[in-house]
């Protein structure tokens, strides 16, 4: 069974000398169930009657309401503004009292009124009779002037509640699941949902934006600390593993359609100053038995023009150095360190550079005997080399937007080389990645390239053949010189 606690049956109203008396009266009550818990956010049915003479007197006015309680179980309505059943609120002669207010309530929102209560209207409603005293001036009243109201000791956010004898200040409990400790609140019992009534996770946020200013489910704004020795963080996420398959500090998933793509993570530094501005920094401490990776990217694409586990752009304006990718590795544990490692076993290229490449160290190709099979000697190569024409040329950088060398170049034409040594010619394919938000259309460019490093052994073979010929000629020349010397002696 539910019960209703009346908070304020009416509010004192006054009328000016020339104004008509008000035709409505404010009414508030708190609804609780049999366990004392609030009936919150629920539509209820109410029937209000004004009785004349006694608590069982005749009803001079009756109306119905279907109000909704708020989160604190509070219901508010205006008597005189409901659905009229009988009488006329404005025609009540408040001087012919006493009058009583009878409330009947159906907690389910219908007309099966299972809760009822009657209270005498003492001082408050007689504000409606102020019209007969319109000539009175200088009248000032307070709540304590009412015989059944005691407001002493009231504090902020309290309301007037009828305790059976008079109206006194009271605090309305909201039966909140949150517990307050000082300036902190906490909730440990279940899950919290924002935008959803059925949260799946400890904190579940469901957001459906309705405008371009309402497009963030969670927004965190933090002002950095002023101590230069202290790190300031807008968001810190800590995860302590406990034996699961994998431990993920932040897991981001994005699906759906977009004009400019989906981003599982976006990091931007619009402005700033200081020694370093870092968009993303990842640190992994030693401890793994197999791999320690600061960053791992996976892309599984089948329909996209570009599929990249990582895309980096460096567009410096005033800085001295700009690095799209900077690789640094130190070896302190005796193993092998790689500043940049590209695995091309299942790819066309382990690395593709659209522009100049400089190596200050040693550039090595695998050449161990154990890595090779079908080893055989190469026959004479000079006749084939004589078929190749060395050309001078310039690259057409205007027609093909590649990072081609500039100025006069020397080399071979791939199509000519292909006729002599097709093993040294390969087909290259390039689709240059476009920047985010760029309207530039990606275009596939195919061209033939020469393995100039593979030409070195052939040139070495040609040098050996030339050396053999030179040795033979030198021997033949020596014999001719010997014969010539003998002939000269005979002539003398």
Order of alpha helices (4+ residues) and beta strands (2+ residues): beta-beta-beta-beta-beta-beta-beta-beta-beta-beta-beta-beta-beta-beta-beta-alpha-beta-beta-alpha-beta-beta-alpha
